[in-house]
Amino acid sequence: MNPLVKPLVIFSHGKVSGPKGNRIQALSKVCEKQGFDVESLDYRRLPTNERVTKLNSYLMNLSRPYILVGTSMGGYVSAVAGLSNEPMGIFLISPAVYMDGYAEAELEKLECPVAVVHGWQDDIVPVENVVRFAHAAKADLHLFDGGHRLREKLAETESCFMQFLDNCRRKNPQLALRSVANQ
């Protein structure tokens, strides 16, 4: 039996997106190139608290390492789920943190590596909220000239994500992954 474990990347989409959105599809390709399996949960028509419950239920049945990735509301869902689980890392894009109507969470208690990509001109999630979160969670923060969806910054987002996955691989040598450097 191979002692190396192939990890999983779990995507959580935003409120007006779905499990096969453009960013998720693009980042899924990055995962597959680096040897990660991918799962994208479907939260459409679920309120925020039920999204967190669905992700937590899914994680309870996992027996292998995983990374959480979330966009917008899915970023909030991934961060909150990361508090009560043990992900290898959390990568967030325009996360809906510290927003009205979302339960307060002790996000500073996240214990895994966290990286955040956000746009300076985001008109949905204020950049101040994300800076506050990044400081509290000791996250790597990447701010780009762009809006909430960062459509024009997909290549830069992919690059940050590739680096994040490679860092997770280096910190977990027991994982069966391909390094970006080996491609």
C-alpha positions as CSV (number, residue, x, y, z in Angstrom):
1,M,0.0,0.0,0.0
2,N,1.2,3.5,-0.9
3,P,2.0,5.5,2.3
4,L,1.5,8.7,0.4
5,V,-2.0,10.2,0.7
6,K,-3.7,12.2,-2.1
7,P,-5.4,15.2,-0.5
8,L,-8.6,16.9,-1.5
9,V,-9.5,20.5,-2.2
10,I,-13.0,21.4,-1.3
11,F,-14.6,24.4,-3.0
12,S,-17.4,26.4,-1.5
13,H,-19.1,28.8,-3.9
14,G,-20.7,32.2,-3.2
15,K,-24.3,33.3,-2.9
16,V,-25.0,34.0,-6.6
17,S,-22.7,31.4,-8.0
18,G,-22.7,27.6,-8.2
19,P,-20.4,24.6,-7.8
20,K,-19.2,24.9,-11.4
21,G,-18.5,28.6,-11.6
22,N,-15.7,30.0,-13.7
23,R,-13.2,30.6,-10.8
24,I,-13.9,27.1,-9.4
25,Q,-13.3,25.5,-12.8
26,A,-10.1,27.5,-13.3
27,L,-8.8,26.7,-9.8
28,S,-9.8,23.0,-10.1
29,K,-7.4,22.7,-13.1
30,V,-4.6,24.1,-10.9
31,C,-5.4,21.5,-8.3
32,E,-5.5,18.6,-10.8
33,K,-2.1,19.7,-12.2
34,Q,-0.6,19.6,-8.7
35,G,-2.1,16.2,-7.9
36,F,-5.0,17.2,-5.7
37,D,-8.5,15.7,-6.0
38,V,-11.3,18.2,-6.2
39,E,-14.8,18.4,-4.7
40,S,-17.2,21.4,-5.2
41,L,-20.2,21.3,-2.9
42,D,-23.6,22.7,-4.1
43,Y,-25.0,25.2,-1.6
44,R,-27.6,26.8,-4.0
45,R,-30.8,27.8,-2.2
46,L,-29.3,27.2,1.3
47,P,-29.0,30.0,3.9
48,T,-25.6,30.7,5.3
49,N,-25.9,28.7,8.5
50,E,-27.0,25.6,6.6
51,R,-24.1,26.0,4.2
52,V,-21.7,25.8,7.2
53,T,-23.6,22.8,8.5
54,K,-23.4,21.0,5.2
55,L,-19.7,21.6,4.9
56,N,-19.1,20.4,8.5
57,S,-21.1,17.3,7.8
58,Y,-19.1,16.6,4.7
59,L,-15.8,17.1,6.6
60,M,-16.8,14.7,9.4
61,N,-16.7,11.8,7.0
62,L,-13.3,12.6,5.4
63,S,-10.4,10.4,6.3
64,R,-7.8,12.2,4.3
65,P,-6.1,15.7,4.4
66,Y,-8.0,18.5,2.7
67,I,-7.8,22.2,1.9
68,L,-10.8,24.5,2.0
69,V,-11.3,27.1,-0.7
70,G,-14.2,29.6,-0.7
71,T,-15.4,32.5,-2.7
72,S,-17.5,35.3,-1.3
73,M,-20.1,33.7,1.0
74,G,-18.3,30.4,0.5
75,G,-15.2,32.1,1.9
76,Y,-17.1,32.8,5.1
77,V,-18.4,29.2,5.1
78,S,-14.9,27.8,4.6
79,A,-13.4,30.0,7.4
80,V,-16.1,29.2,9.9
81,A,-15.8,25.4,9.1
82,G,-12.1,25.7,9.5
83,L,-12.6,26.7,13.1
84,S,-14.1,23.3,14.1
85,N,-12.1,21.1,11.8
86,E,-8.5,20.6,10.8
87,P,-7.9,21.6,7.3
88,M,-4.3,21.7,5.9
89,G,-5.1,25.2,4.8
90,I,-7.7,27.7,3.7
91,F,-7.7,29.8,0.5
92,L,-10.3,32.5,0.3
93,I,-11.3,34.8,-2.6
94,S,-13.3,38.0,-1.7
95,P,-14.5,36.3,1.5
96,A,-17.7,37.7,3.1
97,V,-16.2,38.2,6.5
98,Y,-17.6,40.6,9.2
99,M,-20.7,41.2,7.2
100,D,-24.1,42.2,8.5
101,G,-26.4,39.2,8.8
102,Y,-23.6,36.7,9.2
103,A,-22.9,35.2,12.6
104,E,-19.9,36.5,14.4
105,A,-17.1,33.9,14.5
106,E,-13.8,33.9,16.3
107,L,-11.9,33.8,13.0
108,E,-8.6,34.8,14.8
109,K,-8.6,31.2,16.2
110,L,-8.0,29.6,12.8
111,E,-4.9,27.4,13.3
112,C,-4.0,26.5,9.8
113,P,-2.3,28.5,7.0
114,V,-4.7,31.0,5.4
115,A,-4.3,33.0,2.2
116,V,-6.8,35.6,1.0
117,V,-7.2,37.3,-2.5
118,H,-9.3,40.4,-2.6
119,G,-10.0,43.4,-4.8
120,W,-9.5,47.0,-3.7
121,Q,-12.7,48.0,-5.5
122,D,-14.9,45.3,-4.1
123,D,-18.3,46.9,-3.7
124,I,-19.8,43.9,-1.8
125,V,-17.2,43.0,0.8
126,P,-15.4,46.1,2.1
127,V,-11.6,45.8,1.8
128,E,-11.4,46.9,5.5
129,N,-13.3,43.7,6.6
130,V,-10.8,41.5,4.7
131,V,-7.8,43.4,6.1
132,R,-9.2,43.0,9.6
133,F,-9.8,39.3,9.0
134,A,-6.3,38.7,7.5
135,H,-4.7,40.4,10.5
136,A,-6.8,38.4,13.0
137,A,-6.2,35.1,11.2
138,K,-2.5,35.9,10.4
139,A,-3.3,35.3,6.7
140,D,-1.3,36.0,3.7
141,L,-3.2,38.8,2.0
142,H,-3.1,39.6,-1.7
143,L,-4.9,42.8,-2.7
144,F,-5.5,43.4,-6.4
145,D,-6.9,46.3,-8.5
146,G,-10.3,44.8,-9.1
147,G,-13.8,44.3,-7.9
148,H,-15.6,41.5,-6.0
149,R,-15.4,38.9,-8.7
150,L,-11.9,39.7,-9.7
151,R,-12.6,38.4,-13.3
152,E,-9.8,40.5,-14.6
153,K,-7.4,39.1,-12.1
154,L,-7.9,35.3,-12.7
155,A,-4.3,34.7,-13.7
156,E,-3.0,36.4,-10.6
157,T,-5.5,34.5,-8.5
158,E,-4.4,31.2,-10.0
159,S,-0.7,32.1,-9.4
160,C,-1.4,32.9,-5.7
161,F,-3.4,29.6,-5.4
162,M,-0.6,27.6,-7.0
163,Q,1.9,29.0,-4.6
164,F,-0.5,28.3,-1.7
165,L,-0.9,24.7,-2.7
166,D,2.8,24.3,-3.2
167,N,3.4,25.6,0.3
168,C,0.9,23.2,1.7
169,R,2.6,20.4,-0.1
170,R,6.0,21.4,1.3
171,K,4.7,21.5,4.8
172,N,3.2,18.0,4.4
173,P,5.8,15.8,2.7
174,Q,3.7,12.6,3.3
175,L,1.3,13.8,0.6
176,A,1.2,12.4,-2.9
177,L,1.5,15.7,-4.8
178,R,3.3,17.1,-7.8
179,S,5.3,20.3,-7.1
180,V,4.9,23.3,-9.4
181,A,8.6,23.2,-9.8
182,N,8.4,19.6,-11.2
183,Q,6.0,20.6,-14.0
